[in-house]
Amino acid sequence: MIDNVDGMVESIVLNSQMQSCVSDGETEVNHQIMAHYFEDELFCPVCGASRRQKVEKFSSYQIFDIIEPEHKIEFKQFPIVHIATCLQCSTKTTMVLYEGPERLELAILRNAYGGCVTENTPKEVKYYLDQAYRARMLSALSAAMAMYRSALEWILYEQGYKNGMLGAKISKLEDDISNNIAPRWANDMPVELLTAIKNIGNGAMHTNGGDISKQQQIDGSLIELVDIVFTELLDVIYEQPIRRSKNLKKLESVANNLSK
């Protein structure tokens, strides 16, 4: 997967196909030449899943050196730009490796609206999911997780759980499930998933006892998983009832015609 810095760098190195060697008298430098394109996997927001991508190099042909004997990778220029094209739907993604304030960072920019928004998602929920997507694409993953938490709170608010903070809303939903008065979708979606999103979102915003290293657990693979959970949640709440209604109308229409 090339949705993170380490994965992207690894693919660049693995797919280098030509090299020449020079020496400055003390260290040997392998000049690595990148092939025009390679293939790897990346999450596609249009397909809604990881898809094989054709990744074309947009920046200059010679990209990095390997310094021996430490085998240290040293990029020759920034930014390093690639264009990834989904082999299933042709959605294009611009991927930019650049020097961040402390380390190498990766920005992922799409030519299509992303995130897990569905056709009938309420505009308030869409707003926060769009904010999560924008943050995610610029590698601001803790910020993205905070926006997912807000999107979840808006979903519950829209579904009638208006009192208290998110934890109180989830507790009320659990009570309603126990009393068989919860919305139909609540029986199809484990409430533990909602609680986990709440807790991770809280961790993204809180001090966590002063240990900032805990934020590293909120990585690209986790955010992708959260996106998948939201896609399922939105489908169960907003799309399935509409599909069921449409299907029922079609079936009833044919049934009525046949019974005449």
C-alpha positions as CSV (number, residue, x, y, z in Angstrom):
1,M,0.0,0.0,0.0
2,I,1.3,3.4,-0.9
3,D,-1.1,5.5,1.3
4,N,1.8,6.4,3.7
5,V,5.3,7.7,3.5
6,D,7.0,4.4,4.3
7,G,4.9,2.4,1.8
8,M,5.5,5.0,-0.9
9,V,9.2,5.2,-0.3
10,E,9.5,1.4,-0.3
11,S,7.7,1.2,-3.7
12,I,9.9,3.8,-5.2
13,V,13.0,1.9,-4.1
14,L,11.8,-1.5,-5.1
15,N,10.7,-0.3,-8.5
16,S,14.0,1.4,-9.4
17,Q,15.2,-0.4,-12.4
18,M,18.6,1.2,-13.4
19,Q,21.6,2.3,-11.4
20,S,25.1,3.5,-11.9
21,C,27.9,3.7,-9.3
22,V,30.4,6.4,-8.5
23,S,32.8,7.0,-5.6
24,D,34.1,10.1,-3.9
25,G,37.0,8.2,-2.4
26,E,35.3,7.5,0.9
27,T,31.8,6.4,0.1
28,E,30.1,4.7,-2.8
29,V,26.9,6.2,-4.2
30,N,24.4,4.2,-6.3
31,H,22.5,6.6,-8.5
32,Q,19.0,5.1,-8.7
33,I,17.0,5.7,-11.8
34,M,13.2,5.3,-11.5
35,A,11.1,3.5,-14.1
36,H,8.5,5.6,-15.8
37,Y,5.7,3.9,-13.9
38,F,5.0,1.0,-11.5
39,E,1.9,-0.6,-10.0
40,D,0.8,-0.8,-6.4
41,E,-2.3,-0.6,-4.2
42,L,-4.0,2.5,-3.0
43,F,-7.5,3.2,-1.5
44,C,-9.8,4.5,-4.2
45,P,-12.7,6.7,-2.9
46,V,-14.8,6.0,-6.0
47,C,-14.5,2.2,-5.8
48,G,-14.7,2.4,-2.0
49,A,-11.8,-0.1,-1.5
50,S,-8.1,-0.6,-2.1
51,R,-7.5,-0.9,-5.8
52,R,-4.5,-1.6,-8.0
53,Q,-3.0,1.6,-9.4
54,K,-0.7,2.6,-12.2
55,V,1.7,5.0,-10.6
56,E,3.5,7.3,-13.1
57,K,6.5,9.4,-12.1
58,F,5.8,13.2,-12.7
59,S,9.0,14.6,-11.2
60,S,12.5,14.4,-12.7
61,Y,13.8,11.1,-13.9
62,Q,16.6,10.5,-11.4
63,I,15.0,10.5,-7.9
64,F,17.3,9.2,-5.2
65,D,20.8,7.9,-4.2
66,I,21.7,5.0,-2.0
67,I,24.7,5.9,0.1
68,E,26.9,2.9,1.0
69,P,27.9,1.2,3.2
70,E,25.0,2.5,5.5
71,H,22.6,1.8,2.6
72,K,21.0,5.2,3.4
73,I,18.4,6.5,1.0
74,E,18.9,10.1,0.0
75,F,16.3,11.8,-2.2
76,K,17.8,14.2,-4.7
77,Q,15.0,16.9,-4.9
78,F,11.6,17.8,-3.5
79,P,8.8,17.7,-4.0
80,I,8.6,14.2,-5.6
81,V,5.4,13.9,-7.5
82,H,3.6,10.8,-8.8
83,I,0.2,10.4,-10.5
84,A,-1.7,7.2,-9.6
85,T,-4.6,6.0,-11.8
86,C,-7.1,3.4,-10.5
87,L,-7.0,0.5,-12.9
88,Q,-10.7,-0.1,-12.2
89,C,-12.4,3.3,-12.5
90,S,-9.6,5.6,-13.7
91,T,-9.8,7.9,-10.7
92,K,-6.5,9.9,-10.6
93,T,-4.6,10.7,-7.4
94,T,-1.7,13.2,-7.2
95,M,0.8,12.0,-4.6
96,V,3.4,14.5,-3.3
97,L,6.4,13.5,-1.1
98,Y,7.7,16.6,0.5
99,E,9.9,17.8,3.4
100,G,7.7,18.4,6.4
101,P,8.7,20.3,9.5
102,E,10.2,17.2,11.1
103,R,10.3,14.4,8.5
104,L,9.3,13.4,5.1
105,E,5.5,13.6,4.5
106,L,3.0,12.5,1.9
107,A,0.1,14.5,0.5
108,I,-2.6,12.6,-1.4
109,L,-4.8,14.7,-3.6
110,R,-7.8,13.3,-5.7
111,N,-9.5,14.4,-8.8
112,A,-12.8,13.2,-7.4
113,Y,-14.8,13.8,-4.2
114,G,-13.6,11.4,-1.6
115,G,-14.5,10.1,1.8
116,C,-17.4,7.7,2.5
117,V,-20.3,10.1,1.8
118,T,-23.3,8.4,0.3
119,E,-26.1,9.9,-1.8
120,N,-28.5,10.4,1.0
121,T,-26.2,11.3,3.8
122,P,-27.5,14.4,5.6
123,K,-25.5,17.6,4.8
124,E,-24.4,18.1,8.4
125,V,-22.8,14.6,8.4
126,K,-21.3,15.2,5.0
127,Y,-19.6,18.3,6.3
128,Y,-17.7,16.5,8.9
129,L,-16.8,13.5,6.7
130,D,-15.5,16.0,4.1
131,Q,-13.4,17.6,6.8
132,A,-12.0,14.2,7.8
133,Y,-11.3,13.4,4.1
134,R,-9.4,16.7,3.5
135,A,-7.3,16.2,6.7
136,R,-6.6,12.6,5.7
137,M,-5.4,13.6,2.3
138,L,-2.8,15.9,3.8
139,S,-1.6,13.2,6.3
140,A,-3.2,15.1,9.3
141,L,-4.6,11.8,10.6
142,S,-5.3,12.8,14.2
143,A,-7.3,15.8,12.8
144,A,-9.1,13.4,10.5
145,M,-10.0,11.1,13.4
146,A,-11.4,14.0,15.4
147,M,-13.7,14.8,12.4
148,Y,-14.9,11.2,12.2
149,R,-15.8,11.4,15.8
150,S,-17.8,14.6,15.1
151,A,-19.5,13.0,12.1
152,L,-20.6,10.0,14.3
153,E,-22.1,12.4,16.9
154,W,-24.0,14.2,14.2
155,I,-25.4,10.9,12.9
156,L,-26.7,10.0,16.3
157,Y,-28.1,13.5,16.8
158,E,-29.9,13.3,13.4
159,Q,-31.3,9.9,14.5
160,G,-32.9,11.5,17.5
161,Y,-30.2,11.1,20.2
162,K,-29.8,14.8,21.1
163,N,-28.9,14.9,24.8
164,G,-25.5,14.9,26.2
165,M,-22.0,14.3,24.7
166,L,-21.3,11.4,22.3
167,G,-20.8,8.9,25.1
168,A,-24.2,9.7,26.5
169,K,-25.8,9.4,23.1
170,I,-24.2,5.9,22.6
171,S,-25.3,4.8,26.1
172,K,-28.9,5.9,25.3
173,L,-28.7,3.9,22.0
174,E,-27.6,0.8,23.9
175,D,-30.5,1.2,26.3
176,D,-32.9,1.5,23.4
177,I,-31.5,-1.6,21.9
178,S,-32.0,-3.5,25.1
179,N,-35.6,-2.2,25.3
180,N,-36.3,-3.1,21.7
181,I,-37.1,0.6,20.8
182,A,-33.9,1.5,18.9
183,P,-33.9,2.4,15.2
184,R,-33.9,-0.7,12.9
185,W,-30.3,0.0,11.8
186,A,-29.0,-0.4,15.3
187,N,-29.7,-4.1,15.2
188,D,-27.5,-4.4,12.1
189,M,-24.5,-2.4,13.4
190,P,-22.6,-3.5,16.5
191,V,-22.7,-0.6,19.0
192,E,-19.1,-1.5,20.0
193,L,-17.9,-0.1,16.6
194,L,-19.4,3.3,17.5
195,T,-17.8,3.2,21.0
196,A,-14.4,2.4,19.5
197,I,-14.6,5.3,17.1
198,K,-15.6,7.6,20.0
199,N,-12.7,6.4,22.1
200,I,-10.1,6.8,19.3
201,G,-11.5,10.2,18.4
202,N,-11.2,11.2,22.1
203,G,-7.6,10.0,22.1
204,A,-6.9,12.0,19.0
205,M,-7.9,15.2,20.8
206,H,-6.8,14.6,24.4
207,T,-3.4,14.9,26.0
208,N,-3.2,11.1,26.7
209,G,-1.1,11.7,29.9
210,G,1.4,13.8,27.9
211,D,2.4,11.0,25.7
212,I,2.2,12.4,22.1
213,S,3.7,9.1,20.7
214,K,0.3,7.4,21.2
215,Q,-0.9,9.5,18.2
216,Q,1.3,7.3,16.0
217,Q,-1.3,4.5,16.4
218,I,-3.6,6.7,14.3
219,D,-2.1,5.7,11.0
220,G,-3.2,5.3,7.4
221,S,-4.5,1.8,7.8
222,L,-6.6,2.7,10.9
223,I,-8.1,5.7,9.1
224,E,-9.0,3.5,6.1
225,L,-10.7,1.0,8.4
226,V,-12.7,3.8,10.0
227,D,-13.7,4.9,6.5
228,I,-14.9,1.4,5.8
229,V,-17.0,1.3,9.0
230,F,-18.6,4.7,8.2
231,T,-19.4,3.5,4.7
232,E,-21.3,0.5,6.1
233,L,-23.0,2.7,8.8
234,L,-24.2,5.2,6.3
235,D,-25.4,2.5,3.9
236,V,-27.4,0.8,6.7
237,I,-29.0,4.0,8.0
238,Y,-29.6,6.0,4.9
239,E,-29.4,3.9,1.7
240,Q,-30.8,0.5,2.6
241,P,-34.3,1.8,3.6
242,I,-34.5,3.6,0.3
243,R,-33.4,0.6,-1.7
244,R,-35.9,-1.6,0.2
245,S,-38.7,0.8,-0.5
246,K,-37.9,1.0,-4.2
247,N,-37.6,-2.8,-4.5
248,L,-40.9,-3.3,-2.7
249,K,-42.7,-0.9,-5.0
250,K,-41.4,-2.7,-8.1
251,L,-42.4,-6.1,-6.7
252,E,-45.8,-5.0,-5.6
253,S,-46.5,-3.4,-9.0
254,V,-45.7,-6.7,-10.8
255,A,-47.6,-8.7,-8.2
256,N,-50.7,-6.5,-8.6
257,N,-50.6,-6.7,-12.4
258,L,-50.4,-10.5,-12.2
259,S,-53.3,-10.8,-9.8
260,K,-55.7,-8.9,-12.1
